[in-house]
Amino acid sequence: MTQLEEKLSKSDLSVQARKAKELGIYPYFREIESDQDTVVQISGKKVLMFGSNAYMGLTNHPKVKEAAIEATRKYGTGCAGSRFLNGTLDIHLQLERKLADFVGKEDAIIYSTGFQVNLGVVSCLTGREDYILWDELDHASIIEGHRLSFSNKLKFKHNDMESLEKQLRKCESDKIKLIVVDGVFSMEGDVADLPGIVELSKKYNAAVMVDEAHGIGVLGDHGRGTANHFGVTDNVDLIMGTFSKSLASIGGFIASSNDVINYLRYYSRPYIFSASITPGATAAASAALDIMLNEPERLEHLWELTHYALDGFRNMGCEIGKTSTPIIPLFIRDNNLTFTIVRELFDAGIFVNPVISPAVAPQDTLIRFSLMATHTKEQLDYALEAIGKIFKSHHLIP
């Protein structure tokens, strides 16, 4: 074993993973042998999927799959270059126009992944004397983006407007101030206080960027996101979204004014130096967007399920925090117990995701339960009953 290998083998996460495997409760990298639907097959066993981000349930929609196939037939499997050089297709530009119109902005550009959007945008918009202000529960991609920036970084308490204002007061008035938040927080399922953030941004002349990865397809008119939901689109300067959730593909975008987007075209390194999103992924996202606009009943059903599930978990006595969305955290507050319950739920035919430290504080470990528009009430009833029995056996509920 080399010196490097020896050091890495002793890392905290490596040790935890080995122990979990020895106990038979390791919950990661489970091999799915079917499409991403409400029922998936793992190791030959069919289980209900309550761990997906496909909120609209479109990953196996016939129109989405056919769009990806047709684009692959016409353009091939990849672009073999960056957007900056030989990798811009007409369908890239068409989708960018659709996305800008969808979220209510002048222009948009597409990145190869949602992570790269935040990495490439947050890292390059502000200078050394400027400020980035971020919510302590922002997604890891936002955190990595501001780490790459030379700007001053100021963290504020989660969804706490008093804390945000305290940090804004520290900023020099003549410098750029960029507030970056998730619209819907990906683990806890609660929604950013965008009206409060917008009010403070006006008071302190700050710009606002919202990550709508988990807001698009969930909140707002036809799933346009958190900014639309609160009616503050015109007061939010940048809107980011991904294709890997409701848009049933892979990739991401940023939408803003013409000036901001044009700047990013020439200064955002992950955009300039990464290969373009594939033709198939582009066409799939475009088709999914069309379905969202043409089938509003999907969003209506998703919210019927969400209200039903939230009531069910609360009545059961589960601790679910401040969520008000299809992302429902079931707090366990113990790493090993979280792993054990995930295993027991899998044995009962239910797939959910464990969230443990260091992703959250050790006392905040949880099971992330998420809904899709294609789930049925009968599937949800089965999950609620199974979770209730298992939680009761571990004395997590009365």
C-alpha positions in Angstrom: 0.0 0.0 0.0 1.4 3.4 -1.0 1.6 6.3 1.4 -1.3 8.0 -0.4 -3.5 4.8 -0.3 -2.8 4.3 3.4 -3.8 7.8 4.2 -7.0 7.7 2.2 -8.0 4.3 3.5 -8.1 5.8 7.0 -10.3 8.7 6.1 -13.5 9.0 8.2 -15.9 8.2 5.4 -13.9 5.2 4.2 -13.9 3.8 7.7 -17.6 4.4 8.1 -18.4 2.8 4.8 -16.4 -0.4 5.7 -18.2 -0.6 9.1 -21.6 -0.2 7.4 -20.8 -2.9 4.9 -19.7 -5.3 7.6 -23.0 -4.7 9.4 -25.0 -5.2 6.2 -26.5 -1.8 6.3 -24.5 0.1 3.7 -27.0 2.1 1.7 -25.1 3.7 -1.2 -24.4 2.9 -4.8 -27.4 0.5 -4.9 -27.5 -1.0 -8.5 -30.8 -0.2 -10.2 -31.6 -2.6 -13.0 -34.6 -0.8 -14.5 -35.9 2.7 -15.5 -36.3 5.5 -13.0 -40.0 5.0 -12.2 -42.2 4.7 -9.1 -41.1 1.1 -9.0 -37.5 0.1 -9.7 -35.7 -3.2 -9.6 -32.6 -3.7 -7.5 -30.8 -7.1 -7.2 -33.8 -8.7 -8.8 -36.2 -7.2 -6.3 -38.9 -4.6 -7.1 -39.2 -1.7 -4.6 -41.1 1.5 -4.5 -39.0 4.5 -5.4 -39.3 7.3 -2.9 -35.8 8.6 -3.3 -35.9 10.2 -6.8 -35.6 13.9 -7.8 -37.8 13.3 -10.9 -40.6 15.3 -9.4 -42.6 15.4 -12.7 -42.1 11.7 -13.3 -40.9 12.2 -16.8 -37.7 10.2 -17.1 -39.5 7.3 -18.9 -42.2 9.4 -20.7 -42.4 8.1 -24.3 -42.2 11.6 -25.8 -39.0 12.4 -23.7 -37.4 9.2 -24.7 -38.3 9.5 -28.4 -37.0 13.1 -28.5 -33.6 11.9 -27.1 -33.5 9.1 -29.6 -34.3 11.3 -32.6 -31.8 13.9 -31.6 -29.1 11.2 -31.3 -30.0 9.9 -34.7 -29.7 13.4 -36.3 -26.7 14.9 -34.4 -24.9 11.8 -33.0 -24.0 11.0 -29.4 -21.9 14.0 -28.6 -20.7 17.4 -29.7 -16.9 16.7 -29.4 -16.2 20.2 -28.3 -17.2 23.1 -26.1 -20.0 25.6 -26.8 -17.3 28.2 -27.3 -15.9 26.5 -30.3 -17.5 23.6 -32.3 -20.1 22.5 -29.8 -23.1 24.8 -30.3 -26.1 23.1 -32.0 -29.3 24.8 -33.1 -31.2 22.8 -30.5 -29.0 24.3 -27.8 -30.0 27.8 -28.8 -33.7 26.8 -29.2 -33.8 25.3 -25.7 -32.0 28.4 -24.2 -34.7 30.6 -25.7 -37.4 28.4 -24.3 -35.9 28.4 -20.8 -35.4 32.1 -20.7 -39.0 32.6 -21.6 -40.1 29.9 -19.1 -38.5 31.6 -16.1 -39.1 35.2 -17.3 -35.6 36.4 -18.2 -34.0 37.9 -21.3 -31.5 35.2 -22.0 -30.1 31.9 -20.8 -27.2 29.5 -21.4 -26.9 25.8 -20.9 -24.1 24.0 -19.0 -23.3 20.3 -19.1 -24.5 19.7 -15.5 -26.3 21.7 -12.8 -23.3 21.5 -10.6 -21.2 23.2 -13.2 -23.8 26.0 -13.5 -23.3 27.1 -9.9 -19.5 26.4 -10.0 -19.2 28.5 -13.2 -21.5 31.4 -12.3 -20.9 32.0 -8.6 -17.1 31.8 -9.1 -16.8 34.5 -11.7 -19.5 37.2 -11.3 -17.9 39.2 -8.4 -14.4 40.6 -7.9 -11.8 40.7 -5.1 -13.4 43.6 -3.3 -17.0 42.4 -3.8 -19.2 40.2 -1.6 -21.0 36.8 -1.9 -23.6 36.2 0.8 -24.9 32.6 1.1 -27.3 30.6 3.2 -25.6 28.1 5.5 -27.7 25.3 3.9 -27.0 26.2 0.3 -26.2 23.3 -2.0 -22.6 22.0 -2.2 -22.3 23.3 -5.8 -22.9 26.9 -4.6 -20.3 26.4 -1.8 -17.7 25.1 -4.3 -18.5 28.1 -6.6 -17.9 30.7 -3.9 -14.7 28.9 -2.8 -13.3 29.5 -6.2 -14.2 33.2 -6.1 -11.7 35.8 -4.8 -14.6 37.7 -3.3 -15.4 38.2 0.4 -17.8 35.4 1.5 -20.4 36.0 4.2 -22.5 33.2 5.5 -25.9 33.8 7.1 -28.1 31.6 9.2 -30.6 29.5 7.3 -33.6 31.5 6.1 -32.9 34.1 8.8 -33.4 37.6 7.5 -32.0 39.2 10.6 -28.8 37.3 10.1 -28.7 38.2 6.4 -29.2 41.9 7.2 -26.4 41.7 9.8 -24.1 40.4 7.1 -25.2 43.0 4.5 -24.4 45.8 6.9 -20.7 44.6 6.9 -20.5 45.2 3.1 -19.1 48.4 1.6 -21.9 50.2 -0.1 -20.1 50.8 -3.4 -19.1 47.1 -3.9 -21.1 44.4 -5.6 -23.1 42.2 -3.2 -24.5 38.9 -4.5 -26.9 36.9 -2.4 -27.1 33.3 -3.5 -29.7 30.9 -2.1 -31.5 27.7 -3.0 -35.2 28.3 -3.8 -36.2 24.9 -2.3 -33.6 23.4 0.0 -32.7 20.0 -1.3 -32.5 18.1 2.0 -35.0 19.9 4.3 -37.6 20.6 1.7 -38.3 24.1 3.0 -38.6 27.2 0.8 -36.4 30.3 0.8 -37.9 33.5 2.1 -37.5 35.2 -1.2 -39.8 38.1 -0.4 -37.6 38.9 2.6 -34.4 38.5 0.6 -35.7 40.7 -2.2 -36.7 43.4 0.3 -33.2 43.4 1.8 -31.6 43.3 -1.6 -33.4 46.5 -2.5 -32.4 48.1 0.8 -28.7 47.3 0.4 -28.5 47.4 -3.4 -27.6 43.7 -3.7 -28.1 41.3 -6.5 -30.0 38.0 -6.0 -29.3 34.6 -7.5 -31.7 31.7 -6.9 -30.9 28.0 -7.4 -34.2 26.5 -8.7 -32.9 22.9 -9.0 -35.7 21.7 -6.7 -38.2 24.5 -7.4 -38.7 24.0 -11.2 -41.5 21.5 -11.8 -42.6 21.9 -8.2 -43.5 25.6 -7.4 -45.0 28.4 -9.4 -47.2 28.6 -12.5 -46.7 25.4 -14.5 -43.6 24.7 -12.3 -41.7 27.9 -13.1 -40.1 27.9 -9.7 -39.8 29.7 -6.4 -39.3 33.2 -7.8 -42.5 32.8 -9.9 -44.3 31.3 -6.9 -43.7 34.4 -4.8 -44.1 36.9 -7.7 -40.6 38.3 -7.4 -39.1 37.1 -10.8 -38.4 40.7 -11.8 -36.5 41.3 -8.6 -34.3 38.2 -8.8 -31.3 38.8 -11.0 -30.2 35.3 -11.9 -32.3 32.1 -12.0 -30.5 28.7 -12.1 -32.0 25.4 -12.9 -31.1 21.8 -13.6 -32.3 19.2 -16.1 -31.7 16.2 -13.8 -34.8 16.6 -11.7 -38.2 17.7 -13.2 -36.7 18.0 -16.7 -35.8 14.3 -16.9 -32.3 14.7 -18.4 -28.8 15.9 -17.4 -27.5 19.4 -17.6 -28.3 22.9 -16.3 -28.9 26.5 -17.1 -28.6 30.0 -15.9 -31.1 32.8 -16.9 -30.6 36.5 -16.5 -30.3 39.8 -18.4 -28.6 39.9 -21.7 -25.6 41.7 -20.2 -25.1 39.1 -17.5 -25.5 36.1 -19.8 -23.1 37.6 -22.4 -20.5 38.1 -19.7 -20.8 34.5 -18.6 -20.3 33.3 -22.2 -16.8 34.7 -22.1 -15.7 34.4 -18.5 -17.4 31.3 -17.0 -14.6 28.7 -17.3 -16.8 25.6 -16.7 -18.9 26.8 -19.6 -16.0 27.6 -21.9 -13.8 24.7 -21.2 -16.3 21.8 -20.9 -17.8 19.8 -23.7 -21.3 20.7 -24.7 -24.4 18.9 -23.3 -25.2 16.0 -25.6 -27.9 16.3 -28.3 -30.0 13.5 -26.6 -29.9 15.3 -23.2 -30.8 18.6 -24.8 -33.8 17.2 -26.7 -35.0 15.3 -23.7 -35.0 18.4 -21.5 -36.8 20.4 -24.2 -39.5 17.7 -24.5 -39.9 17.5 -20.7 -40.4 21.3 -20.6 -43.1 21.0 -23.2 -44.9 18.3 -21.3 -44.8 20.4 -18.1 -46.4 23.3 -19.9 -49.1 21.1 -21.7 -50.0 18.8 -18.8 -50.6 20.9 -15.7 -52.5 18.0 -14.1 -49.2 16.4 -13.3 -48.3 19.3 -11.0 -51.8 19.3 -9.5 -51.5 15.6 -8.7 -48.0 16.1 -7.2 -49.4 18.6 -4.8 -52.3 16.4 -3.8 -49.9 13.7 -2.9 -47.6 16.2 -1.1 -50.4 17.5 1.2 -51.6 14.0 1.8 -48.0 12.8 2.7 -47.3 15.8 4.9 -50.5 15.3 6.9 -49.8 11.5 7.1 -46.3 12.0 8.6 -47.4 14.7 11.0 -50.4 12.7 12.2 -48.1 9.7 12.7 -45.8 11.8 14.9 -42.8 11.9 12.6 -40.4 14.8 12.9 -40.3 16.5 9.5 -39.1 20.0 10.2 -40.4 23.0 8.2 -40.8 21.3 4.8 -43.8 22.3 2.7 -42.8 20.6 -0.6 -42.5 17.1 -2.1 -39.1 16.8 -0.3 -39.9 15.4 3.2 -37.1 14.9 5.7 -37.7 12.2 8.3 -35.3 13.1 11.1 -33.6 10.2 12.8 -30.7 12.0 14.5 -28.3 9.0 14.6 -26.0 7.9 11.8 -26.1 4.1 12.4 -29.9 4.1 13.1 -30.5 6.0 9.9 -28.6 3.3 8.0 -30.5 0.5 9.8 -33.9 2.0 9.1 -33.0 2.5 5.4 -32.1 -1.2 5.2 -35.3 -2.2 7.0 -37.4 -0.1 4.6 -35.7 -1.6 1.6 -36.5 -5.0 2.9 -40.1 -3.9 3.2 -40.0 -2.8 -0.5 -39.3 0.9 -0.1 -36.3 2.9 -1.5 -35.4 6.1 0.4 -32.1 8.0 0.8 -30.1 8.4 4.0 -28.6 11.8 4.8 -25.9 11.6 7.4 -22.8 13.5 8.6 -20.8 15.2 7.2 -23.6 16.1 4.7 -25.6 17.3 7.8 -24.6 17.6 11.5 -24.5 14.3 13.3 -27.5 15.3 15.4 -29.5 16.2 12.2 -29.3 12.9 10.3 -32.4 12.1 8.3 -34.1 10.0 5.7 -35.0 11.9 2.6 -38.5 10.9 1.3 -39.5 12.5 -2.0 -42.5 12.3 -4.3 -43.1 12.1 -8.0 -46.2 13.1 -9.9 -46.5 9.5 -11.1 -46.8 8.0 -7.6 -50.3 6.7 -6.8 -52.1 7.2 -3.5 -52.0 3.4 -3.0 -48.2 3.4 -3.2 -48.0 6.3 -0.8 -50.4 4.6 1.7 -48.2 1.5 1.6 -45.1 3.6 2.3 -46.7 5.5 5.2 -47.8 2.3 6.8 -44.4 0.6 6.5 -42.6 3.7 7.8 -45.0 3.9 10.7 -44.3 0.3 11.7 -40.6 0.6 11.4 -40.3 4.0 13.2 -42.5 2.7 16.0 -40.3 -0.3 16.4 -37.3 2.0 17.0 -39.3 4.3 19.3 -39.1 7.2 16.9 -42.9 7.8 17.1 -45.5 6.9 19.8 
